[in-house]
Amino acid sequence: MLDIQKIRADFPILTQKVNGKPLVYFDNGATSQKPQIVIDAEVKYYQEINANIHRGVHTLSQLATDAYEISRGKVKDHINAKFAHEVLFTSGTTFGINLVANGFASILKPGDEVIVSSLEHHSNIVPWQMLCEKTGAILKVIPINENGELIIEAFDALLSEKTKIVTVNHISNALGIINPIKYIIDKAHAVGAAVLIDGAQAVPHLKPDVQELDCDFYAFSGHKMCGPTGTGILYGKEEWLNKLPPYQGGGEMIKEVTFEKTTYADLPHKFEAGTPNIAGGIVLGTAVDYLNNIGFENIQHYENELLEYATKRLLEIEGLKIYGTGKNKASVVSFNIDGIHPYDIGSIIDKLGIAVRTGHHCAQPIMNFFCIPGTIRASFSFYNTKEEIDQMVEAVKKAQTMLS
Ligand SMILES: *Cc1c(COP(=O)(O)O)cnc(C)c1O
């Protein structure tokens, strides 16, 4: 069992007051808070070993390079990649998806098909639309049902030998639905298509095993899993990373440059042009260690309790509707109250110290499906408590009274 008060003490921001009230932070789906050990590691990097990596013969450069590569190794172990060079440092999920979509421009032909789902974040829609525009490929979309779940028979029906890549999220940021990605991966492979999993919302809650999943790409962000902003990982199978062209040209990513011809560096450097976020990459490893010390089984168990409790308490409110009622869910509750705009609730409860996200959550097609302008989204982390959920419920009730 987790000692939540002890865990909360790791997060200095949680003791803050906002608008004169104790902060209740339920916007973990947008970004997580950072434990002191992560903040300290960032400072320590700049105080003690700051130097550019992979270039210098001098001691600090070597120390920084070692720390960066040790962190890559930690992530490799964490997601169970086969090789460390299959783990690319990026600036976040968005960058990782764009890297793959850009690479597929050299593979797709007019008439080829790309499958996305209706549950995607805009960053897993727009790069593929851009790719289709560029190549003449066709974008196909897996629909969802009233519970916010993918209609899996419809996915089966979309698949054909024209399908070249399928790209879906592991967990929906807007609704918290956990998708049946193993099924999707196996089915897509059966027709020879590659699969990218957008794991941005999964990695704060679970430990993905990319070999067991057998996905071709798995993208995520550091900042949603207690790591620094501007960090992320793109996992890609070696064979795919060798097949795809580099995304950006520059320093670090070359073997030899002449004006006649440039040859590219080996993996992972081929995809890591320029000076990366060295501090961020190193500290992402610290965040991974921190989460593993708490333990993902413990995290999941506790967050499920929070999810169940919040769902039950919120449904006590008259006129409240939850979107995303499928069985398989992460600790996210997206809801609205009859006749009230989500933004109005969000602004009032902010005055009471409660941070939730309101709006379309970068997933407008989902809002269009439900014919709503947006939702109020409370997304919970292992450092949240049932008492905080009670405070949110009271605040929402208060807002409802004021607005009706
Ligand atoms: C947050 C998020 C993204 C984008 O992540 P960035 O860190 O902004 O690049 C993509 N997909 C999902 C599901 C997300 O939740």
PDBQT file of the ligand as one rigid body, heavy atoms in Angstrom, charges set to zero:
ROOT
HETATM    1  C1  LIG A 501      -0.413  15.097 -24.390  1.00  0.00    +0.000 C 
HETATM    2  C2  LIG A 501      -0.717  14.168 -25.490  1.00  0.00    +0.000 A 
HETATM    3  C3  LIG A 501      -0.066  14.253 -26.714  1.00  0.00    +0.000 A 
HETATM    4  C4  LIG A 501       0.919  15.347 -27.042  1.00  0.00    +0.000 C 
HETATM    5  O1  LIG A 501       1.981  15.351 -26.161  1.00  0.00    +0.000 OA
HETATM    6  P1  LIG A 501       3.024  16.573 -26.156  1.00  0.00    +0.000 P 
HETATM    7  O2  LIG A 501       3.777  16.372 -24.894  1.00  0.00    +0.000 OA
HETATM    8  O3  LIG A 501       2.197  17.832 -26.172  1.00  0.00    +0.000 OA
HETATM    9  O4  LIG A 501       3.845  16.434 -27.378  1.00  0.00    +0.000 OA
HETATM   10  C5  LIG A 501      -0.361  13.320 -27.688  1.00  0.00    +0.000 A 
HETATM   11  N1  LIG A 501      -1.246  12.347 -27.457  1.00  0.00    +0.000 NA
HETATM   12  C6  LIG A 501      -1.895  12.227 -26.291  1.00  0.00    +0.000 A 
HETATM   13  C7  LIG A 501      -2.844  11.097 -26.099  1.00  0.00    +0.000 C 
HETATM   14  C8  LIG A 501      -1.660  13.138 -25.283  1.00  0.00    +0.000 A 
HETATM   15  O5  LIG A 501      -2.312  13.023 -24.125  1.00  0.00    +0.000 OA
ENDROOT
TORSDOF 0
